[in-house]
Amino acid sequence: MCSSAAPCAVIIGMMGAGKTRVGREVAHLMDIPFVDADIAIEHQIGMTIPEFFEQFGEPEFRRIEADVIEHTLATHPGVFSLGGGAPMTERVQQLLETYKAQGGKVLYLMAAPEEAMERARRGGGRPMLNGDADARWMALYEQRDPVFRQVANVLVSTHGLTPTIAAKKVQHMIDQRIVHVSSAGAQPYDVCIGDGVLTSLEHMLGKQPVRVALIHTQPVQRHSDRVRTLLRKAGYQVSDITIPDAEAGKTVQVADGVWRRLGDDGFTRSDAIVGVGGGAATDVAGFIAATWMRGIRYVNCPTSLLAMVDASTGGKTGINTAAGKNLVGSFYMPSGVLADTSTLISLPNDIFIEGLGEVAKSGFIMDAEILHILQNHADQLRQWQPETSLEELQPVVCELIERTVRVKVHHVNADFTEQGLREFLNYGHTLAHAIEALEHFSWRHGNAVAVGMVYAAELAHLLGMIDQDLVDMHRSLLTSLGLPISWKHDNFDDVLALMHKDKKARGNMLRFVLIDGIGSVQHVENPPADAVAEAFKKIQA
């Protein structure tokens, strides 16, 4: 069910693509209203569209059409199909851009040309097809298809499908979630969340790339196989590149090997990268894309919960060095992120659970509803089992991913290069990065963040910023999810030295992200040394 006055989806496509028939079927399946723009226009003008064209001409028709579309986008909580030529006008394009930026879905219904032409001829009453209808249709298709692909944020192929099956496919697409990312000075893109979103890969890559480097790790072979098939079916030349799993893949040596492969395979500035895997794989894919020929197109396809909510989104790319984690990298936006939740069916319990650390972090720094969802479903989430849990938890997991991504996008849009507000996303990370380094990256990131958040809460309590109840809430929630809340290390000086090397540090000044309440975050610079040490004692195992 639509959650606002805006449509659940806007359907565009060529004449004869089946927009009205499929749109009605979708609305029926979802038990929501349907509006066809052409029918609404005829009600307003009191005559048929061919009659209006003949009396007043196309420019006047397009003006009225845009008025009807603007009104419907603001008032119709259902499915809305547009006439074939509507998306070609600048005003309608602007209206649809605004609608998409607010989370709307513009679906390009792509029927086989021969099917659409036959339906368009049979339907009649189409002034744009006067004369040789098939020749006119093909001419319009060549003109409109590139624009439709740019205007839409969801592509739906209906080749050979009955209207009922096509409608079920469209409904499936509508159920997916889209978060629009638009940072100043960076190319906007979408994060698509839901079952089956990998089918939008060709749309995100576009037609320009000839070669695509598929960068992935061995444990996600079943998913990289699926992506490779999609890429080859779309006509791309695929260079399959397997990198070591987890942090072992985030090294200069691995990056150099990938650069060599790109050079050998003739990659140019117009080609592209696709990263498939966990956070480390998407970090490396982004870093390669940012550095090859000073930047080429890339799409992230995260396959772990952690990567979906964190590493794949926001444009931070990087590799590790002996000096620390992610100290070499760049800010470079992807062309899109496809968080296909079907990939989570292969996720082991411990890897799924660690992703909840970053999810909880977003709840503490901004969205309290995330914390409520985690509390209400903690037992189910903690008992996650591959292949079986996703069906039961799909709506919960999708909402958690979407809300967490929206928290990240809020900070990224305001501070792309991490000069201030975006640093709030590092809540718990100052100690977490030290834990990872001292444990030689044997600790998973989300687990380290969980301990880091408890440490940050204890420090905030010692500084008088929060009460004991909020500290206890950190401990109880994270424990209920199966996350660690303590860590043992005998030499605090080693820990302190690494915290001084954290990216938030400024000169010799130690700098923490702390909260003074749920959703209220601030930087704290050079807190008293005794409080820093005392907080560390409180998280010792």
Solvent accessible surface area in square Angstrom, and as a share of the most:
residue,aa,sasa,rsa
1,M,171,0.76
2,C,23,0.14
3,S,120,0.77
4,S,69,0.45
5,A,54,0.42
6,A,29,0.23
7,P,8,0.05
8,C,21,0.12
9,A,0,0.00
10,V,0,0.00
11,I,0,0.00
12,I,0,0.00
13,G,0,0.00
14,M,7,0.03
15,M,12,0.05
16,G,8,0.08
17,A,4,0.03
18,G,16,0.15
19,K,20,0.08
20,T,49,0.28
21,R,136,0.49
22,V,7,0.04
23,G,0,0.00
24,R,120,0.44
25,E,38,0.17
26,V,0,0.00
27,A,5,0.04
28,H,148,0.66
29,L,67,0.33
30,M,27,0.12
31,D,119,0.62
32,I,14,0.07
33,P,70,0.44
34,F,38,0.16
35,V,39,0.23
36,D,16,0.08
37,A,0,0.00
38,D,46,0.24
39,I,67,0.34
40,A,27,0.21
41,I,0,0.00
42,E,54,0.24
43,H,146,0.65
44,Q,114,0.51
45,I,30,0.15
46,G,66,0.63
47,M,52,0.23
48,T,61,0.35
49,I,18,0.09
50,P,47,0.30
51,E,84,0.38
52,F,10,0.04
53,F,31,0.13
54,E,157,0.70
55,Q,118,0.52
56,F,107,0.44
57,G,24,0.23
58,E,62,0.28
59,P,108,0.68
60,E,55,0.25
61,F,7,0.03
62,R,34,0.12
63,R,124,0.45
64,I,17,0.09
65,E,1,0.00
66,A,3,0.02
67,D,50,0.26
68,V,12,0.07
69,I,0,0.00
70,E,79,0.35
71,H,121,0.54
72,T,9,0.06
73,L,18,0.09
74,A,67,0.52
75,T,71,0.41
76,H,16,0.07
77,P,53,0.33
78,G,0,0.00
79,V,0,0.00
80,F,0,0.00
81,S,1,0.00
82,L,4,0.02
83,G,7,0.06
84,G,9,0.08
85,G,6,0.06
86,A,0,0.00
87,P,0,0.00
88,M,52,0.23
89,T,33,0.19
90,E,122,0.55
91,R,92,0.33
92,V,0,0.00
93,Q,54,0.24
94,Q,106,0.47
95,L,33,0.16
96,L,0,0.00
97,E,85,0.38
98,T,76,0.44
99,Y,10,0.04
100,K,18,0.08
101,A,58,0.45
102,Q,139,0.62
103,G,22,0.21
104,G,8,0.08
105,K,19,0.08
106,V,0,0.00
107,L,0,0.00
108,Y,4,0.01
109,L,1,0.00
110,M,36,0.16
111,A,13,0.10
112,A,8,0.06
113,P,41,0.26
114,E,114,0.51
115,E,51,0.23
116,A,1,0.01
117,M,29,0.13
118,E,70,0.31
119,R,77,0.28
120,A,2,0.02
121,R,120,0.44
122,R,160,0.58
123,G,54,0.52
124,G,40,0.38
125,G,60,0.58
126,R,80,0.29
127,P,30,0.19
128,M,37,0.16
129,L,14,0.07
130,N,107,0.55
131,G,75,0.72
132,D,95,0.49
133,A,26,0.20
134,D,54,0.28
135,A,56,0.43
136,R,88,0.32
137,W,4,0.01
138,M,68,0.30
139,A,54,0.42
140,L,10,0.05
141,Y,57,0.22
142,E,120,0.54
143,Q,110,0.49
144,R,7,0.03
145,D,7,0.04
146,P,78,0.49
147,V,35,0.20
148,F,0,0.00
149,R,49,0.18
150,Q,147,0.65
151,V,8,0.04
152,A,4,0.03
153,N,9,0.05
154,V,5,0.03
155,L,18,0.09
156,V,0,0.00
157,S,41,0.26
158,T,8,0.05
159,H,101,0.45
160,G,64,0.61
161,L,65,0.32
162,T,73,0.43
163,P,46,0.29
164,T,59,0.34
165,I,92,0.47
166,A,2,0.01
167,A,0,0.00
168,K,111,0.47
169,K,70,0.30
170,V,0,0.00
171,Q,51,0.22
172,H,80,0.36
173,M,8,0.03
174,I,13,0.06
175,D,92,0.48
176,Q,10,0.04
177,R,67,0.25
178,I,5,0.03
179,V,1,0.01
180,H,46,0.20
181,V,1,0.01
182,S,59,0.38
183,S,6,0.04
184,A,94,0.73
185,G,91,0.88
186,A,22,0.17
187,Q,138,0.61
188,P,60,0.38
189,Y,8,0.03
190,D,24,0.12
191,V,0,0.00
192,C,5,0.03
193,I,0,0.00
194,G,3,0.03
195,D,57,0.30
196,G,12,0.12
197,V,0,0.00
198,L,3,0.01
199,T,72,0.42
200,S,5,0.03
201,L,2,0.01
202,E,68,0.30
203,H,37,0.16
204,M,17,0.08
205,L,1,0.00
206,G,24,0.23
207,K,142,0.60
208,Q,133,0.59
209,P,6,0.04
210,V,72,0.42
211,R,65,0.24
212,V,0,0.00
213,A,0,0.00
214,L,0,0.00
215,I,0,0.00
216,H,1,0.00
217,T,4,0.02
218,Q,110,0.49
219,P,91,0.57
220,V,18,0.10
221,Q,56,0.25
222,R,123,0.45
223,H,12,0.05
224,S,0,0.00
225,D,56,0.29
226,R,84,0.31
227,V,0,0.00
228,R,33,0.12
229,T,86,0.50
230,L,47,0.23
231,L,1,0.01
232,R,138,0.50
233,K,173,0.74
234,A,35,0.27
235,G,62,0.60
236,Y,18,0.07
237,Q,106,0.47
238,V,25,0.15
239,S,11,0.07
240,D,44,0.23
241,I,13,0.07
242,T,69,0.40
243,I,8,0.04
244,P,64,0.40
245,D,73,0.38
246,A,48,0.37
247,E,36,0.16
248,A,65,0.51
249,G,1,0.01
250,K,2,0.01
251,T,41,0.24
252,V,73,0.42
253,Q,138,0.61
254,V,25,0.15
255,A,0,0.00
256,D,51,0.26
257,G,39,0.37
258,V,3,0.02
259,W,67,0.23
260,R,163,0.59
261,R,89,0.32
262,L,0,0.00
263,G,42,0.41
264,D,121,0.63
265,D,49,0.26
266,G,34,0.33
267,F,4,0.02
268,T,56,0.33
269,R,143,0.52
270,S,41,0.26
271,D,0,0.00
272,A,0,0.00
273,I,0,0.00
274,V,0,0.00
275,G,0,0.00
276,V,1,0.00
277,G,0,0.00
278,G,22,0.21
279,G,12,0.11
280,A,15,0.12
281,A,1,0.01
282,T,2,0.01
283,D,17,0.09
284,V,1,0.00
285,A,0,0.00
286,G,0,0.00
287,F,12,0.05
288,I,0,0.00
289,A,0,0.00
290,A,14,0.11
291,T,55,0.32
292,W,39,0.14
293,M,84,0.37
294,R,215,0.78
295,G,14,0.14
296,I,4,0.02
297,R,100,0.37
298,Y,4,0.01
299,V,0,0.00
300,N,3,0.01
301,C,2,0.01
302,P,1,0.01
303,T,6,0.04
304,S,9,0.06
305,L,3,0.01
306,L,17,0.09
307,A,0,0.00
308,M,0,0.00
309,V,3,0.02
310,D,26,0.14
311,A,22,0.17
312,S,1,0.01
313,T,1,0.01
314,G,0,0.00
315,G,3,0.03
316,K,63,0.27
317,T,13,0.07
318,G,1,0.01
319,I,3,0.01
320,N,14,0.07
321,T,47,0.27
322,A,121,0.94
323,A,55,0.42
324,G,11,0.10
325,K,17,0.07
326,N,41,0.21
327,L,72,0.36
328,V,65,0.37
329,G,41,0.39
330,S,41,0.27
331,F,74,0.31
332,Y,59,0.22
333,M,21,0.09
334,P,3,0.02
335,S,26,0.17
336,G,0,0.00
337,V,0,0.00
338,L,1,0.00
339,A,0,0.00
340,D,1,0.00
341,T,0,0.00
342,S,25,0.16
343,T,2,0.01
344,L,0,0.00
345,I,48,0.24
346,S,39,0.25
347,L,14,0.07
348,P,59,0.37
349,N,50,0.26
350,D,81,0.42
351,I,36,0.18
352,F,1,0.00
353,I,10,0.05
354,E,8,0.04
355,G,0,0.00
356,L,1,0.00
357,G,0,0.00
358,E,2,0.01
359,V,0,0.00
360,A,0,0.00
361,K,8,0.03
362,S,2,0.02
363,G,0,0.00
364,F,0,0.00
365,I,4,0.02
366,M,80,0.36
367,D,25,0.13
368,A,40,0.31
369,E,70,0.31
370,I,0,0.00
371,L,1,0.01
372,H,92,0.41
373,I,15,0.08
374,L,0,0.00
375,Q,83,0.37
376,N,115,0.59
377,H,53,0.24
378,A,9,0.07
379,D,85,0.44
380,Q,65,0.29
381,L,0,0.00
382,R,80,0.29
383,Q,110,0.49
384,W,0,0.00
385,Q,97,0.43
386,P,45,0.28
387,E,106,0.47
388,T,93,0.54
389,S,14,0.09
390,L,13,0.06
391,E,157,0.71
392,E,115,0.52
393,L,3,0.01
394,Q,43,0.19
395,P,85,0.53
396,V,22,0.13
397,V,2,0.01
398,C,8,0.05
399,E,57,0.25
400,L,4,0.02
401,I,0,0.00
402,E,27,0.12
403,R,74,0.27
404,T,3,0.01
405,V,0,0.00
406,R,101,0.37
407,V,2,0.01
408,K,16,0.07
409,V,9,0.05
410,H,90,0.40
411,H,7,0.03
412,V,0,0.00
413,N,52,0.27
414,A,70,0.55
415,D,18,0.09
416,F,33,0.14
417,T,60,0.35
418,E,21,0.10
419,Q,132,0.59
420,G,23,0.22
421,L,61,0.31
422,R,2,0.01
423,E,3,0.01
424,F,32,0.13
425,L,14,0.07
426,N,16,0.08
427,Y,0,0.00
428,G,6,0.05
429,H,11,0.05
430,T,7,0.04
431,L,2,0.01
432,A,0,0.00
433,H,33,0.15
434,A,2,0.02
435,I,0,0.00
436,E,2,0.01
437,A,26,0.20
438,L,44,0.22
439,E,49,0.22
440,H,158,0.70
441,F,59,0.25
442,S,88,0.57
443,W,62,0.22
444,R,88,0.32
445,H,24,0.11
446,G,0,0.00
447,N,35,0.18
448,A,0,0.00
449,V,0,0.00
450,A,0,0.00
451,V,0,0.00
452,G,1,0.01
453,M,0,0.00
454,V,0,0.00
455,Y,2,0.01
456,A,5,0.04
457,A,0,0.00
458,E,9,0.04
459,L,0,0.00
460,A,0,0.00
461,H,56,0.25
462,L,68,0.34
463,L,53,0.26
464,G,68,0.65
465,M,40,0.18
466,I,15,0.07
467,D,88,0.45
468,Q,81,0.36
469,D,109,0.56
470,L,21,0.10
471,V,0,0.00
472,D,65,0.34
473,M,41,0.18
474,H,0,0.00
475,R,58,0.21
476,S,69,0.45
477,L,5,0.03
478,L,0,0.00
479,T,74,0.43
480,S,36,0.23
481,L,0,0.00
482,G,41,0.40
483,L,8,0.04
484,P,40,0.25
485,I,40,0.20
486,S,38,0.24
487,W,6,0.02
488,K,116,0.49
489,H,44,0.20
490,D,131,0.68
491,N,68,0.35
492,F,44,0.18
493,D,103,0.53
494,D,60,0.31
495,V,0,0.00
496,L,51,0.25
497,A,53,0.41
498,L,40,0.20
499,M,1,0.00
500,H,67,0.30
501,K,120,0.51
502,D,15,0.08
503,K,75,0.32
504,K,3,0.01
505,A,18,0.14
506,R,91,0.33
507,G,76,0.73
508,N,144,0.74
509,M,51,0.23
510,L,10,0.05
511,R,26,0.09
512,F,4,0.02
513,V,4,0.02
514,L,0,0.00
515,I,0,0.00
516,D,58,0.30
517,G,20,0.19
518,I,69,0.35
519,G,38,0.36
520,S,50,0.32
521,V,26,0.15
522,Q,70,0.31
523,H,48,0.21
524,V,24,0.14
525,E,89,0.40
526,N,89,0.46
527,P,13,0.08
528,P,75,0.47
529,A,83,0.64
530,D,107,0.55
531,A,11,0.09
532,V,3,0.02
533,A,30,0.23
534,E,65,0.29
535,A,0,0.00
536,F,9,0.04
537,K,135,0.57
538,K,82,0.35
539,I,0,0.00
540,Q,47,0.21
541,A,90,0.70
